[in-house]
Amino acid sequence: MQNITKNTIGLKLVVLLLAGLMLTGCYATTNEAKKNMITIGGCVSGGYAGSNVGSGSGKTLATITGVIAGCKLGETVAKKVVDKEQN
């Protein structure tokens, strides 16, 4: 039962983070702000995903790796989204 509760909370958090990531473009007024908000959303999402992997010091490494990968992915997505809006 405890695993189901953890999974449910985790799923809700992921959905909330993704919804926030999608809505960041609505609140940002400049292209640079949009890029930054999307990148930050990627960092947070990656960190959360990484924190759910491994245990002990491996979990810490997975979290750090998740943050780095999420930031890079968020930056890539941000460039594509903002560039697409400009065209």
A tleap script that builds the chain and sets N, CA, C and O, in Angstrom:
source leaprc.protein.ff14SB
mol = sequence {
  NMET GLN ASN ILE THR LYS ASN THR ILE GLY
  LEU LYS LEU VAL VAL LEU LEU LEU ALA GLY
  LEU MET LEU THR GLY CYS TYR ALA THR THR
  ASN GLU ALA LYS LYS ASN MET ILE THR ILE
  GLY GLY CYS VAL SER GLY GLY TYR ALA GLY
  SER ASN VAL GLY SER GLY SER GLY LYS THR
  LEU ALA THR ILE THR GLY VAL ILE ALA GLY
  CYS LYS LEU GLY GLU THR VAL ALA LYS LYS
  VAL VAL ASP LYS GLU GLN CASN
}
set mol.1.N position { 0.813 -1.192 0.000 }
set mol.1.CA position { 0.000 0.000 0.000 }
set mol.1.C position { 0.859 1.260 0.000 }
set mol.1.O position { 0.518 2.254 -0.642 }
set mol.2.N position { 1.976 1.213 0.726 }
set mol.2.CA position { 2.851 2.384 0.799 }
set mol.2.C position { 3.439 2.706 -0.567 }
set mol.2.O position { 3.572 3.880 -0.915 }
set mol.3.N position { 3.796 1.682 -1.355 }
set mol.3.CA position { 4.332 1.918 -2.698 }
set mol.3.C position { 3.303 2.572 -3.600 }
set mol.3.O position { 3.645 3.430 -4.414 }
set mol.4.N position { 2.044 2.175 -3.462 }
set mol.4.CA position { 0.982 2.767 -4.286 }
set mol.4.C position { 0.841 4.246 -3.939 }
set mol.4.O position { 0.680 5.079 -4.830 }
set mol.5.N position { 0.901 4.574 -2.660 }
set mol.5.CA position { 0.796 5.968 -2.240 }
set mol.5.C position { 1.969 6.785 -2.775 }
set mol.5.O position { 1.777 7.899 -3.262 }
set mol.6.N position { 3.178 6.240 -2.689 }
set mol.6.CA position { 4.350 6.938 -3.217 }
set mol.6.C position { 4.220 7.143 -4.717 }
set mol.6.O position { 4.526 8.220 -5.227 }
set mol.7.N position { 3.766 6.109 -5.428 }
set mol.7.CA position { 3.620 6.226 -6.880 }
set mol.7.C position { 2.562 7.251 -7.250 }
set mol.7.O position { 2.728 7.994 -8.217 }
set mol.8.N position { 1.479 7.296 -6.492 }
set mol.8.CA position { 0.414 8.254 -6.766 }
set mol.8.C position { 0.900 9.678 -6.536 }
set mol.8.O position { 0.629 10.567 -7.344 }
set mol.9.N position { 1.613 9.897 -5.445 }
set mol.9.CA position { 2.151 11.231 -5.161 }
set mol.9.C position { 3.165 11.617 -6.230 }
set mol.9.O position { 3.168 12.754 -6.702 }
set mol.10.N position { 4.024 10.679 -6.613 }
set mol.10.CA position { 5.012 10.941 -7.653 }
set mol.10.C position { 4.364 11.284 -8.975 }
set mol.10.O position { 4.805 12.200 -9.669 }
set mol.11.N position { 3.318 10.552 -9.328 }
set mol.11.CA position { 2.620 10.808 -10.584 }
set mol.11.C position { 1.969 12.187 -10.570 }
set mol.11.O position { 2.023 12.918 -11.558 }
set mol.12.N position { 1.359 12.532 -9.449 }
set mol.12.CA position { 0.743 13.862 -9.344 }
set mol.12.C position { 1.788 14.968 -9.473 }
set mol.12.O position { 1.549 15.991 -10.114 }
set mol.13.N position { 2.946 14.749 -8.857 }
set mol.13.CA position { 4.004 15.749 -8.934 }
set mol.13.C position { 4.525 15.897 -10.359 }
set mol.13.O position { 4.775 17.012 -10.816 }
set mol.14.N position { 4.690 14.784 -11.058 }
set mol.14.CA position { 5.152 14.831 -12.449 }
set mol.14.C position { 4.138 15.572 -13.320 }
set mol.14.O position { 4.519 16.402 -14.144 }
set mol.15.N position { 2.861 15.278 -13.143 }
set mol.15.CA position { 1.823 15.952 -13.925 }
set mol.15.C position { 1.832 17.452 -13.626 }
set mol.15.O position { 1.715 18.272 -14.536 }
set mol.16.N position { 1.972 17.804 -12.348 }
set mol.16.CA position { 2.022 19.208 -11.964 }
set mol.16.C position { 3.225 19.911 -12.579 }
set mol.16.O position { 3.103 21.025 -13.088 }
set mol.17.N position { 4.385 19.264 -12.534 }
set mol.17.CA position { 5.595 19.859 -13.118 }
set mol.17.C position { 5.461 20.030 -14.628 }
set mol.17.O position { 5.853 21.060 -15.177 }
set mol.18.N position { 4.910 19.027 -15.295 }
set mol.18.CA position { 4.735 19.132 -16.745 }
set mol.18.C position { 3.738 20.227 -17.108 }
set mol.18.O position { 3.944 20.967 -18.070 }
set mol.19.N position { 2.654 20.326 -16.333 }
set mol.19.CA position { 1.681 21.389 -16.590 }
set mol.19.C position { 2.332 22.760 -16.386 }
set mol.19.O position { 2.109 23.682 -17.171 }
set mol.20.N position { 3.130 22.884 -15.336 }
set mol.20.CA position { 3.835 24.140 -15.101 }
set mol.20.C position { 4.794 24.467 -16.219 }
set mol.20.O position { 4.912 25.616 -16.643 }
set mol.21.N position { 5.486 23.431 -16.697 }
set mol.21.CA position { 6.432 23.624 -17.801 }
set mol.21.C position { 5.708 24.107 -19.051 }
set mol.21.O position { 6.202 24.990 -19.752 }
set mol.22.N position { 4.548 23.538 -19.336 }
set mol.22.CA position { 3.800 23.936 -20.520 }
set mol.22.C position { 3.231 25.348 -20.387 }
set mol.22.O position { 3.107 26.064 -21.380 }
set mol.23.N position { 2.889 25.743 -19.173 }
set mol.23.CA position { 2.287 27.060 -18.973 }
set mol.23.C position { 3.302 28.190 -18.857 }
set mol.23.O position { 2.928 29.362 -18.901 }
set mol.24.N position { 4.573 27.855 -18.711 }
set mol.24.CA position { 5.573 28.911 -18.544 }
set mol.24.C position { 5.605 29.850 -19.739 }
set mol.24.O position { 5.838 31.047 -19.578 }
set mol.25.N position { 5.378 29.334 -20.907 }
set mol.25.CA position { 5.381 30.170 -22.096 }
set mol.25.C position { 4.253 31.186 -22.096 }
set mol.25.O position { 4.366 32.240 -22.721 }
set mol.26.N position { 3.171 30.880 -21.402 }
set mol.26.CA position { 2.032 31.796 -21.337 }
set mol.26.C position { 2.339 33.015 -20.473 }
set mol.26.O position { 1.836 34.106 -20.743 }
set mol.27.N position { 3.151 32.844 -19.448 }
set mol.27.CA position { 3.421 33.919 -18.510 }
set mol.27.C position { 4.605 34.787 -18.913 }
set mol.27.O position { 4.681 35.956 -18.534 }
set mol.28.N position { 5.501 34.232 -19.659 }
set mol.28.CA position { 6.696 34.984 -20.038 }
set mol.28.C position { 6.350 35.967 -21.145 }
set mol.28.O position { 5.596 35.643 -22.063 }
set mol.29.N position { 6.904 37.168 -21.054 }
set mol.29.CA position { 6.577 38.193 -22.047 }
set mol.29.C position { 7.664 38.369 -23.096 }
set mol.29.O position { 7.381 38.827 -24.203 }
set mol.30.N position { 8.890 38.016 -22.772 }
set mol.30.CA position { 9.960 38.134 -23.757 }
set mol.30.C position { 10.462 36.746 -24.125 }
set mol.30.O position { 10.259 35.781 -23.388 }
set mol.31.N position { 11.108 36.662 -25.253 }
set mol.31.CA position { 11.620 35.374 -25.702 }
set mol.31.C position { 12.679 34.827 -24.754 }
set mol.31.O position { 12.735 33.621 -24.515 }
set mol.32.N position { 13.515 35.706 -24.214 }
set mol.32.CA position { 14.554 35.251 -23.283 }
set mol.32.C position { 13.925 34.700 -22.002 }
set mol.32.O position { 14.390 33.696 -21.462 }
set mol.33.N position { 12.877 35.351 -21.522 }
set mol.33.CA position { 12.188 34.872 -20.322 }
set mol.33.C position { 11.534 33.517 -20.580 }
set mol.33.O position { 11.551 32.636 -19.720 }
set mol.34.N position { 10.961 33.361 -21.766 }
set mol.34.CA position { 10.360 32.073 -22.116 }
set mol.34.C position { 11.411 30.974 -22.128 }
set mol.34.O position { 11.195 29.888 -21.589 }
set mol.35.N position { 12.544 31.263 -22.742 }
set mol.35.CA position { 13.621 30.268 -22.788 }
set mol.35.C position { 14.072 29.889 -21.383 }
set mol.35.O position { 14.257 28.711 -21.081 }
set mol.36.N position { 14.246 30.887 -20.531 }
set mol.36.CA position { 14.703 30.627 -19.162 }
set mol.36.C position { 13.696 29.805 -18.373 }
set mol.36.O position { 14.084 28.883 -17.657 }
set mol.37.N position { 12.418 30.118 -18.489 }
set mol.37.CA position { 11.393 29.397 -17.742 }
set mol.37.C position { 11.296 27.944 -18.208 }
set mol.37.O position { 11.157 27.042 -17.382 }
set mol.38.N position { 11.366 27.711 -19.492 }
set mol.38.CA position { 11.311 26.350 -20.016 }
set mol.38.C position { 12.546 25.568 -19.582 }
set mol.38.O position { 12.444 24.394 -19.228 }
set mol.39.N position { 13.703 26.207 -19.607 }
set mol.39.CA position { 14.936 25.552 -19.167 }
set mol.39.C position { 14.866 25.193 -17.687 }
set mol.39.O position { 15.258 24.091 -17.303 }
set mol.40.N position { 14.379 26.094 -16.860 }
set mol.40.CA position { 14.242 25.816 -15.426 }
set mol.40.C position { 13.269 24.660 -15.199 }
set mol.40.O position { 13.505 23.801 -14.350 }
set mol.41.N position { 12.189 24.643 -15.952 }
set mol.41.CA position { 11.240 23.526 -15.851 }
set mol.41.C position { 11.901 22.204 -16.196 }
set mol.41.O position { 11.627 21.183 -15.564 }
set mol.42.N position { 12.766 22.220 -17.191 }
set mol.42.CA position { 13.501 21.004 -17.557 }
set mol.42.C position { 14.447 20.564 -16.461 }
set mol.42.O position { 14.587 19.370 -16.199 }
set mol.43.N position { 15.101 21.526 -15.816 }
set mol.43.CA position { 16.017 21.205 -14.711 }
set mol.43.C position { 15.266 20.554 -13.556 }
set mol.43.O position { 15.712 19.549 -13.002 }
set mol.44.N position { 14.128 21.132 -13.201 }
set mol.44.CA position { 13.336 20.597 -12.088 }
set mol.44.C position { 12.797 19.202 -12.435 }
set mol.44.O position { 12.859 18.287 -11.613 }
set mol.45.N position { 12.282 19.051 -13.626 }
set mol.45.CA position { 11.750 17.748 -14.040 }
set mol.45.C position { 12.841 16.692 -14.068 }
set mol.45.O position { 12.627 15.566 -13.620 }
set mol.46.N position { 13.997 17.043 -14.585 }
set mol.46.CA position { 15.115 16.103 -14.633 }
set mol.46.C position { 15.595 15.718 -13.248 }
set mol.46.O position { 15.913 14.556 -12.997 }
set mol.47.N position { 15.648 16.686 -12.348 }
set mol.47.CA position { 16.047 16.416 -10.971 }
set mol.47.C position { 15.068 15.498 -10.271 }
set mol.47.O position { 15.465 14.594 -9.536 }
set mol.48.N position { 13.791 15.734 -10.500 }
set mol.48.CA position { 12.774 14.876 -9.897 }
set mol.48.C position { 12.867 13.453 -10.442 }
set mol.48.O position { 12.803 12.484 -9.686 }
set mol.49.N position { 13.015 13.340 -11.732 }
set mol.49.CA position { 13.134 12.006 -12.336 }
set mol.49.C position { 14.380 11.290 -11.819 }
set mol.49.O position { 14.328 10.098 -11.514 }
set mol.50.N position { 15.475 11.993 -11.720 }
set mol.50.CA position { 16.716 11.393 -11.226 }
set mol.50.C position { 16.629 10.987 -9.769 }
set mol.50.O position { 17.255 10.009 -9.359 }
set mol.51.N position { 15.858 11.727 -8.980 }
set mol.51.CA position { 15.743 11.411 -7.555 }
set mol.51.C position { 14.956 10.135 -7.308 }
set mol.51.O position { 14.990 9.584 -6.207 }
set mol.52.N position { 14.257 9.669 -8.312 }
set mol.52.CA position { 13.492 8.433 -8.176 }
set mol.52.C position { 14.285 7.201 -8.593 }
set mol.52.O position { 13.736 6.102 -8.659 }
set mol.53.N position { 15.564 7.378 -8.871 }
set mol.53.CA position { 16.414 6.274 -9.321 }
set mol.53.C position { 17.491 6.027 -8.277 }
set mol.53.O position { 18.057 6.971 -7.726 }
set mol.54.N position { 17.771 4.772 -8.009 }
set mol.54.CA position { 18.885 4.414 -7.127 }
set mol.54.C position { 18.597 4.623 -5.655 }
set mol.54.O position { 17.476 4.940 -5.257 }
set mol.55.N position { 19.639 4.437 -4.854 }
set mol.55.CA position { 19.533 4.653 -3.412 }
set mol.55.C position { 20.901 5.064 -2.879 }
set mol.55.O position { 21.925 4.791 -3.506 }
set mol.56.N position { 20.918 5.716 -1.730 }
set mol.56.CA position { 22.173 6.160 -1.126 }
set mol.56.C position { 22.895 7.182 -1.987 }
set mol.56.O position { 22.282 8.099 -2.534 }
set mol.57.N position { 24.219 7.011 -2.100 }
set mol.57.CA position { 25.004 7.951 -2.896 }
set mol.57.C position { 24.679 7.818 -4.386 }
set mol.57.O position { 24.873 8.763 -5.151 }
set mol.58.N position { 24.188 6.649 -4.796 }
set mol.58.CA position { 23.758 6.473 -6.188 }
set mol.58.C position { 22.559 7.339 -6.513 }
set mol.58.O position { 22.417 7.829 -7.634 }
set mol.59.N position { 21.696 7.524 -5.528 }
set mol.59.CA position { 20.524 8.373 -5.724 }
set mol.59.C position { 20.951 9.829 -5.899 }
set mol.59.O position { 20.390 10.555 -6.719 }
set mol.60.N position { 21.943 10.246 -5.124 }
set mol.60.CA position { 22.464 11.611 -5.242 }
set mol.60.C position { 23.054 11.838 -6.629 }
set mol.60.O position { 22.791 12.860 -7.263 }
set mol.61.N position { 23.845 10.888 -7.089 }
set mol.61.CA position { 24.435 10.986 -8.425 }
set mol.61.C position { 23.351 10.997 -9.502 }
set mol.61.O position { 23.437 11.752 -10.471 }
set mol.62.N position { 22.332 10.157 -9.326 }
set mol.62.CA position { 21.234 10.116 -10.300 }
set mol.62.C position { 20.476 11.437 -10.322 }
set mol.62.O position { 20.060 11.893 -11.386 }
set mol.63.N position { 20.294 12.051 -9.163 }
set mol.63.CA position { 19.602 13.344 -9.092 }
set mol.63.C position { 20.406 14.431 -9.801 }
set mol.63.O position { 19.861 15.220 -10.573 }
set mol.64.N position { 21.701 14.459 -9.529 }
set mol.64.CA position { 22.576 15.452 -10.180 }
set mol.64.C position { 22.579 15.249 -11.690 }
set mol.64.O position { 22.481 16.208 -12.455 }
set mol.65.N position { 22.690 14.002 -12.109 }
set mol.65.CA position { 22.673 13.692 -13.545 }
set mol.65.C position { 21.337 14.086 -14.155 }
set mol.65.O position { 21.291 14.617 -15.264 }
set mol.66.N position { 20.250 13.828 -13.434 }
set mol.66.CA position { 18.922 14.208 -13.917 }
set mol.66.C position { 18.766 15.696 -14.097 }
set mol.66.O position { 18.170 16.155 -15.071 }
set mol.67.N position { 19.305 16.457 -13.150 }
set mol.67.CA position { 19.236 17.920 -13.248 }
set mol.67.C position { 20.009 18.404 -14.468 }
set mol.67.O position { 19.516 19.234 -15.232 }
set mol.68.N position { 21.206 17.890 -14.645 }
set mol.68.CA position { 22.036 18.318 -15.784 }
set mol.68.C position { 21.364 17.951 -17.106 }
set mol.68.O position { 21.279 18.771 -18.020 }
set mol.69.N position { 20.888 16.704 -17.195 }
set mol.69.CA position { 20.225 16.261 -18.433 }
set mol.69.C position { 18.940 17.047 -18.666 }
set mol.69.O position { 18.637 17.425 -19.798 }
set mol.70.N position { 18.182 17.293 -17.594 }
set mol.70.CA position { 16.939 18.055 -17.719 }
set mol.70.C position { 17.181 19.484 -18.173 }
set mol.70.O position { 16.429 20.022 -18.985 }
set mol.71.N position { 18.232 20.093 -17.648 }
set mol.71.CA position { 18.576 21.462 -18.070 }
set mol.71.C position { 18.939 21.502 -19.552 }
set mol.71.O position { 18.502 22.391 -20.283 }
set mol.72.N position { 19.725 20.552 -19.978 }
set mol.72.CA position { 20.138 20.505 -21.383 }
set mol.72.C position { 18.931 20.265 -22.288 }
set mol.72.O position { 18.774 20.920 -23.319 }
set mol.73.N position { 18.081 19.318 -21.889 }
set mol.73.CA position { 16.888 19.033 -22.681 }
set mol.73.C position { 15.943 20.235 -22.680 }
set mol.73.O position { 15.372 20.583 -23.713 }
set mol.74.N position { 15.781 20.867 -21.514 }
set mol.74.CA position { 14.930 22.052 -21.429 }
set mol.74.C position { 15.443 23.181 -22.300 }
set mol.74.O position { 14.660 23.884 -22.939 }
set mol.75.N position { 16.760 23.357 -22.328 }
set mol.75.CA position { 17.360 24.388 -23.166 }
set mol.75.C position { 17.107 24.113 -24.646 }
set mol.75.O position { 16.794 25.023 -25.414 }
set mol.76.N position { 17.246 22.856 -25.032 }
set mol.76.CA position { 17.011 22.471 -26.432 }
set mol.76.C position { 15.547 22.700 -26.818 }
set mol.76.O position { 15.259 23.241 -27.886 }
set mol.77.N position { 14.636 22.289 -25.951 }
set mol.77.CA position { 13.212 22.481 -26.217 }
set mol.77.C position { 12.888 23.970 -26.267 }
set mol.77.O position { 12.133 24.415 -27.132 }
set mol.78.N position { 13.453 24.735 -25.348 }
set mol.78.CA position { 13.190 26.176 -25.304 }
set mol.78.C position { 13.607 26.856 -26.600 }
set mol.78.O position { 12.874 27.691 -27.130 }
set mol.79.N position { 14.770 26.504 -27.106 }
set mol.79.CA position { 15.232 27.106 -28.363 }
set mol.79.C position { 14.278 26.785 -29.499 }
set mol.79.O position { 13.950 27.656 -30.305 }
set mol.80.N position { 13.829 25.532 -29.566 }
set mol.80.CA position { 12.916 25.144 -30.643 }
set mol.80.C position { 11.574 25.836 -30.520 }
set mol.80.O position { 11.020 26.290 -31.521 }
set mol.81.N position { 11.040 25.924 -29.307 }
set mol.81.CA position { 9.737 26.547 -29.096 }
set mol.81.C position { 9.778 28.038 -29.422 }
set mol.81.O position { 8.911 28.540 -30.137 }
set mol.82.N position { 10.769 28.740 -28.907 }
set mol.82.CA position { 10.850 30.191 -29.124 }
set mol.82.C position { 11.172 30.492 -30.571 }
set mol.82.O position { 10.592 31.414 -31.144 }
set mol.83.N position { 12.082 29.743 -31.183 }
set mol.83.CA position { 12.405 29.963 -32.594 }
set mol.83.C position { 11.204 29.695 -33.485 }
set mol.83.O position { 10.995 30.395 -34.475 }
set mol.84.N position { 10.412 28.684 -33.139 }
set mol.84.CA position { 9.211 28.363 -33.924 }
set mol.84.C position { 8.195 29.497 -33.823 }
set mol.84.O position { 7.523 29.814 -34.805 }
set mol.85.N position { 8.075 30.117 -32.633 }
set mol.85.CA position { 7.147 31.226 -32.446 }
set mol.85.C position { 7.574 32.457 -33.239 }
set mol.85.O position { 6.730 33.239 -33.677 }
set mol.86.N position { 8.880 32.631 -33.425 }
set mol.86.CA position { 9.367 33.821 -34.129 }
set mol.86.C position { 9.141 33.708 -35.632 }
set mol.86.O position { 9.044 34.725 -36.318 }
set mol.87.N position { 9.059 32.499 -36.147 }
set mol.87.CA position { 8.871 32.326 -37.595 }
set mol.87.C position { 7.451 32.408 -38.011 }
set mol.87.O position { 7.147 32.281 -39.197 }
savepdb mol mol.pdb
quit
